[in-house]
Amino acid sequence: MKIKWNPIIRKELKLAVRSKKMLWGLIAYEGILIYIFSKALSALRRMPVDMYQDFFGNLIVPLIMLAQIGMTALAIPVMTASSISGEKERQTLDIMLTTCLSPMEIVFGKVFSAVVELMLYAAAGIPITALVYVRGGLSWWKLLLFLVVIFVFAVFSGSIGVFCSAVSRNSVTSILRTFGLCFAICFLTCMPEVMVTGIIRNNMHYDSLLFLLLNPIVFLEEFFMLSISGYSLFSGDQYSFNSSDGFFTQLFAYGPLWCILSGVCLLGLSLLFMYLAARKIDPLAGKVRKIRKNETGGK
């Protein structure tokens, strides 16, 4: 059975793999990872033998993973923030809207074309990351889970970039709004916990931790804590509960379940941003509202 690809994804990937920019990007991506790993190996020669395993498990693995996450955090917003605003600048968005694709399919194609391109970079970095597995400190299932984490983070960042691109008239404004909105989400989701523990001076968290399910930084940090040390970010032991936490927090705030629920929440928020972006570029959305308003007599 023939798989039906989104035309935008197919077009964007064809242009990407045929360009020299992707080739040089892959070379730079691999070069950064190789540089980090080589520096770690040179530092290993000065480490005691009994610290070998801890050195790789607690330092090299986070450095390699954080390098890939950092490049994802910088690349995806730039790639998606100019996707729709670039069409506006080239005056080709109206032509795209006259095709058989719906606005949601256009937004979906813009987001996942950037995500798939980024996953190609992540796949190219697997041999470098696998060297950590050969030297010790990383298992294959953790490596596969890390690719899933990169995918979730890329979809979340890409959806914000496309939303800001849909509401902006030029790419520069869109990129600035994308980074600003990402920072605002990370900041605002931390505020309930900060107000409870810092301003109100109450050690009881209650359910303020639930807002952190929408925080991508906490999602990444909890994954690193569990995969490297086996302990949770919130309580230490991933299977213990704190009586000072709220009812819902005690149900799923610790261990792998937190990462799963946080990833689902981030994907749900991504769908919301993609829906809002599709509504923004839909030329019929405003007309339908006007028709309904006229039918109801302005009520």
Secondary structure by P-SEA (a helix, b strand, c coil): ccccccaaaaaaaaaaaacaaaaaaaaaaaaaaaaaaaaaaaaaaaccccaaaaaaaccaaaaaaaaaaaaaaacaaaaaaaaaaaaaaacaaaaaaaccccaaaaaaaaaaaaaaaaaaaaaaaccccccccccccccaaaaaaaaaaaaaaaaaaaaaaaaaaaacccaaaaaaaaaaaaaaaaaaaaaaaaaacccccccccccccccccccaaaaaaaaaaaaccccccccccccccccccccccccccccaaaaaaaaaaaaaaaaaaaaaaaaaaccaaaaaaaaaaaaaccc
